[in-house]
Amino acid sequence: MKHTRIIGIPIIATLAACLFSCSSDEIITDTVTTEKTGAVRFAINTDFTRAGDITTNNLTEFNVYAYTQGTEGSQIFMKNVEVSKSSNNTWTYSPVQYWPSGKSVDFYAFAPSEWIGDNSPLLPVTYNALSDYPNTKDIVYAVNMRLKGATGQPNPLVIFNFRHALSKVSVKMSSTNSGLTVMVSNVAVSNIMTMGNFTFPSTSTSGDPSTESIGKWTDQNTPFNYVLHMSQTKDEFIRLTSTPTLIATQGLGMGGTIFMLPQSLTWRSNGSGNDTYIAVMCSIYDTKSGTKLWPNENTPKENIVEGSTFGDGILKFPLSTSKFSEWQPGCHYIYNLVINSNEEMGVIEFGTPTVDTFIDVETNYQ
């Protein structure tokens, strides 16, 4: 079967900082002096400082579960306690808890509160991304293990280093061929799993990330097509330029940067079955004449959108690349799609000419 080939490879990049803490993040500490009260107090730190993310500066509340570890085993110490940021940058909660004598405490924190709710963080927690549709909400988690208070002595703060549980995805598009006009009517990210189970890490989330200190996602299921842009009229078409444009909310689409469930990415065929891909419905025109170049009579059937209101074709860009085949938590995946021309457009183009060398044919008359 003949496949549509776009001249202009989709450029896929990930932030080099994914899964690592930003050293520039501020640690907000409790301004109360270290009194010998034995009270459990909190402070926080988060990864990244990018728009839309939960950061050290914009996190105003989180919830905590805590379990004591003693001879009788693990016992609940704090159950879904809300910890809030006060006006003087201290973290408060009620009722105040005091360090248990002779026992260590394991702390589990998360935000927003509805993510974990009344589910125990000691067990896998089911997450449904569609409950937050259109997926503009970041979720974070933190663990601090085996902490002990000192009776009659100043007790240190319980400092949480939060990590991002989801992957972040952005789609940008451009066209660098000034001779073509690319009009995009619809953009969707297809076959994305929306449900899965999250397991908190088995060790503290402070310090450099490791296999044990990063939460795990399993049993991802329930695929869904996220519509980033959907035009209802021609006025809502996106005309691509040479500047990569973030596919933002227009028409009926959700658009913008969205938070996705970390998952494996499949591309084994041509955007069928369970393949994960970016689907782009568009038409391509000659800029000078306005003649429609694609789709046309030579376009393969799999690139024709039957019943398309605007007569568009469909292009499919795999989400899996040679660099990665899955989305990892805490990573921002930026897909740059460059649409320039297509082998089925039928455009007549001229290459570099050559000129035969004159052959000398000499005739002498006497």
C-alpha positions in Angstrom: 0.0 0.0 0.0 1.3 3.4 -0.9 1.7 5.8 2.1 1.6 9.6 2.1 5.1 11.0 2.7 5.4 14.5 4.1 8.6 16.4 3.1 9.5 17.9 6.4 10.1 15.4 9.3 8.2 15.9 12.5 10.8 17.1 15.0 10.2 15.6 18.5 12.0 16.9 21.5 11.9 16.3 25.2 13.1 18.6 28.0 16.5 17.5 29.2 15.5 18.3 32.7 12.7 15.8 32.9 12.7 13.6 36.0 15.2 15.9 37.7 14.7 18.6 40.2 15.5 22.2 39.3 18.3 23.5 41.5 16.7 27.0 41.3 13.6 25.9 43.1 13.1 27.7 46.4 12.5 25.6 49.5 9.8 27.3 51.5 10.5 26.8 55.2 8.5 27.3 58.3 9.4 30.7 59.7 8.4 29.6 63.3 11.4 29.1 65.5 12.3 25.6 66.4 10.4 25.2 69.6 10.7 22.1 71.8 7.0 21.2 71.4 7.4 18.0 69.5 4.8 19.1 66.9 5.1 17.8 63.4 5.6 20.7 61.0 5.9 20.8 57.2 7.8 22.5 54.3 7.9 21.8 50.6 9.9 21.8 47.4 8.7 21.0 43.9 10.3 20.1 40.5 10.2 22.6 37.6 9.0 26.2 37.3 7.0 26.2 34.1 3.6 27.7 33.2 0.7 25.4 34.1 2.8 23.3 36.4 2.5 23.0 40.2 5.6 24.7 41.5 7.0 25.7 44.9 5.6 29.2 44.4 2.0 28.3 43.4 1.4 25.3 45.6 -0.9 26.5 48.4 -2.2 23.2 49.8 -1.5 19.5 49.8 -2.8 16.5 51.7 -0.9 14.1 53.9 -1.1 10.5 55.0 1.3 9.2 57.6 2.0 5.8 59.1 4.0 4.9 62.2 6.4 2.0 62.1 6.9 0.1 65.3 6.8 -3.4 66.8 3.2 -3.7 66.0 3.8 -2.9 62.3 2.4 0.0 60.2 -0.4 2.0 61.8 -2.3 5.1 60.5 -1.0 8.3 62.0 -2.5 11.0 59.8 -5.3 10.3 57.4 -5.8 12.7 54.5 -4.9 15.8 56.5 -5.0 19.1 54.6 -1.9 21.2 54.9 -2.3 24.8 53.9 0.1 27.7 53.2 -0.5 30.7 55.4 0.2 34.4 54.6 3.7 34.2 56.2 4.7 31.1 54.2 4.2 28.7 57.0 2.4 25.4 56.5 -0.5 24.7 58.9 -2.9 21.9 59.6 -5.4 20.9 62.3 -5.4 19.3 64.7 -1.7 19.4 65.3 0.0 16.1 65.6 3.0 15.3 67.8 5.9 13.0 67.2 5.2 9.5 68.6 7.7 8.2 71.1 10.0 5.4 70.0 8.5 5.1 66.5 9.4 6.3 63.0 6.9 7.9 60.7 6.4 7.5 56.9 4.8 10.5 55.2 3.0 10.5 51.9 1.8 13.8 50.4 -0.1 14.7 47.2 -1.9 17.5 45.4 -4.6 18.2 44.4 -6.6 16.6 47.1 -9.1 14.9 44.9 -6.4 12.8 43.2 -5.9 10.4 46.1 -8.8 11.3 48.3 -9.7 8.6 50.9 -7.6 5.9 49.1 -4.6 4.6 50.9 -1.2 5.6 49.3 0.1 2.2 50.5 -2.0 0.6 47.7 -2.1 1.3 44.0 -4.5 4.2 43.3 -6.7 4.2 40.2 -6.6 7.5 38.2 -9.0 8.5 35.5 -7.6 11.3 33.3 -11.0 12.0 31.8 -12.3 13.1 35.2 -10.0 16.2 34.7 -10.9 16.7 31.1 -9.6 18.8 29.3 -6.5 17.7 31.3 -5.1 21.0 32.3 -4.4 20.0 35.8 -0.9 18.9 37.1 -0.7 16.4 39.9 2.3 15.9 42.2 3.3 13.5 45.0 6.0 13.3 47.6 7.3 10.7 50.1 9.5 11.2 53.2 10.3 8.0 55.1 11.5 6.8 58.5 11.4 10.1 60.3 11.6 10.4 64.1 11.0 13.2 66.5 13.2 13.9 69.5 11.3 14.4 72.8 12.1 17.7 74.4 14.4 18.7 71.5 13.8 21.0 68.5 12.3 18.9 65.8 13.2 19.5 62.2 10.6 20.2 59.5 9.2 17.4 57.4 10.3 18.7 54.0 8.6 17.3 51.0 10.1 17.3 47.5 7.2 16.9 45.2 7.5 15.2 41.8 5.1 15.3 38.8 3.1 12.2 38.3 1.9 12.9 34.7 3.6 13.5 31.4 3.1 16.9 29.7 2.4 17.1 25.9 2.4 20.0 23.5 1.9 19.9 19.7 3.3 22.7 17.5 2.9 23.0 13.7 4.6 25.0 11.0 5.2 25.1 7.2 8.5 26.6 5.9 7.6 26.5 2.2 6.4 29.9 1.2 5.0 28.5 -2.0 2.4 26.5 -0.2 -0.5 27.4 2.0 -1.4 24.8 4.6 -4.8 25.1 6.1 -5.5 22.9 9.2 -9.0 22.1 10.2 -8.6 19.5 12.9 -5.8 18.1 15.1 -6.2 15.1 17.5 -3.9 12.9 19.6 -5.2 9.4 19.1 -5.5 6.2 21.1 -4.2 7.7 24.4 -4.8 5.5 27.5 -6.7 7.5 30.1 -6.9 5.1 33.1 -4.2 3.5 35.1 -3.0 2.6 38.6 -0.4 4.8 40.4 1.9 3.3 43.1 3.8 5.7 45.4 7.6 5.1 45.5 9.1 2.9 48.2 11.6 5.5 49.4 11.8 9.3 49.9 11.5 11.6 46.9 14.3 13.9 48.1 17.6 13.9 46.2 18.3 12.7 42.7 15.6 10.5 41.2 16.1 6.8 41.1 14.0 3.7 40.2 12.9 3.4 43.8 12.1 7.1 44.3 9.8 7.6 41.3 6.1 6.5 41.4 5.0 3.8 39.0 2.1 3.6 36.6 0.6 0.2 35.6 -2.4 -1.3 33.9 -3.0 1.7 31.6 -6.3 1.2 29.7 -9.3 2.9 28.1 -8.0 4.6 24.9 -9.4 8.1 24.0 -8.8 10.6 21.2 -7.9 14.0 22.5 -9.1 16.7 20.1 -6.8 19.6 20.2 -8.4 21.7 17.5 -11.7 21.2 15.6 -12.9 23.8 13.1 -16.6 24.4 12.7 -16.2 27.0 10.0 -13.4 28.1 7.7 -12.8 31.1 9.9 -11.5 28.7 12.5 -8.8 27.1 10.2 -5.2 27.4 11.3 -3.0 28.7 8.5 0.5 27.5 9.2 3.5 29.8 9.0 7.2 29.3 9.3 7.0 30.0 13.0 6.0 26.8 15.0 2.5 27.5 16.5 1.2 25.8 19.6 -2.1 24.2 18.7 -4.2 26.1 21.2 -7.9 26.0 22.0 -10.0 26.9 19.0 -13.5 25.8 17.8 -14.5 22.6 19.7 -10.9 21.5 20.6 -9.2 21.5 24.0 -5.9 22.7 22.7 -2.8 24.0 24.5 -0.4 22.0 26.7 -2.1 19.0 28.3 -1.2 16.5 31.0 -1.3 12.9 29.9 -1.1 9.5 31.6 2.5 8.1 31.3 2.3 5.1 28.9 3.9 3.1 26.1 3.6 4.5 22.6 2.8 2.1 19.7 3.4 2.5 16.0 3.4 -0.7 14.0 1.3 0.1 11.0 -0.2 3.2 9.6 -2.3 4.7 12.4 -4.6 1.7 12.7 -5.4 -0.7 15.5 -3.9 0.5 18.8 -1.3 2.8 17.2 -0.7 6.1 19.0 -0.4 9.1 16.7 -1.2 12.8 16.0 -3.9 13.1 13.3 -3.9 16.3 11.3 -6.8 17.1 8.9 -5.7 19.7 6.4 -5.6 20.9 2.8 -2.6 22.3 0.9 -2.8 25.0 -1.8 -0.5 26.7 -4.2 0.1 30.1 -2.6 0.2 32.1 -5.9 -2.7 30.5 -7.8 -4.8 29.3 -4.9 -5.0 25.9 -6.6 -5.6 23.0 -4.3 -2.7 20.6 -4.4 -3.6 18.0 -1.7 -5.6 15.9 -1.3 -6.0 15.0 -5.0 -6.8 12.1 -7.2 -3.5 10.5 -6.4 -3.9 10.5 -2.7 -4.1 7.0 -1.1 -7.4 6.0 0.4 -6.1 5.9 4.0 -5.3 9.7 3.7 -8.8 10.6 2.4 -11.4 11.7 5.0 -14.7 10.4 3.7 -17.4 12.9 4.2 -15.1 15.8 5.1 -17.0 19.1 5.1 -14.0 20.9 3.7 -12.6 18.1 1.5 -9.5 17.6 3.7 -7.0 14.8 3.8 -5.5 13.3 6.9 -1.9 13.0 7.9 -0.7 10.7 10.8 2.4 11.4 12.8 3.6 8.6 15.2 4.0 9.6 18.8 6.7 7.0 19.2 10.1 8.0 17.8 13.6 6.7 17.5 14.5 8.5 20.7 11.6 7.2 22.9 8.8 4.8 22.8 6.9 5.8 26.0 6.0 8.9 27.9 7.7 9.1 31.3 6.2 11.0 34.3 7.7 14.5 34.8 8.7 14.9 31.2 7.4 17.5 28.7 7.1 16.1 25.2 7.0 18.8 22.5 6.1 17.6 19.0 7.0 20.0 16.2 5.2 19.0 12.9 6.6 20.6 9.8 4.3 20.2 6.7 5.9 21.4 3.5 4.9 19.3 0.5 3.7 15.8 -0.5 4.7 13.4 -3.2 1.1 13.1 -4.4 0.6 16.8 -5.0 1.5 16.6 -8.7 3.4 19.9 -8.7 5.8 20.3 -11.6 9.2 21.3 -10.2 12.5 22.0 -12.1 15.8 20.7 -10.9 19.3 22.0 -11.7 19.7 22.1 -15.5 22.7 20.6 -17.4 23.9 21.6 -20.8 25.6 19.2 -23.2 29.0 20.2 -24.3 29.3 21.1 -28.0 30.8 18.4 -30.1 33.2 19.8 -32.6 32.4 18.6 -36.1 35.0 20.1 -38.4 34.8 20.0 -42.2 37.6 21.4 -44.3 37.2 22.4 -47.9 40.0 23.1 -50.2 
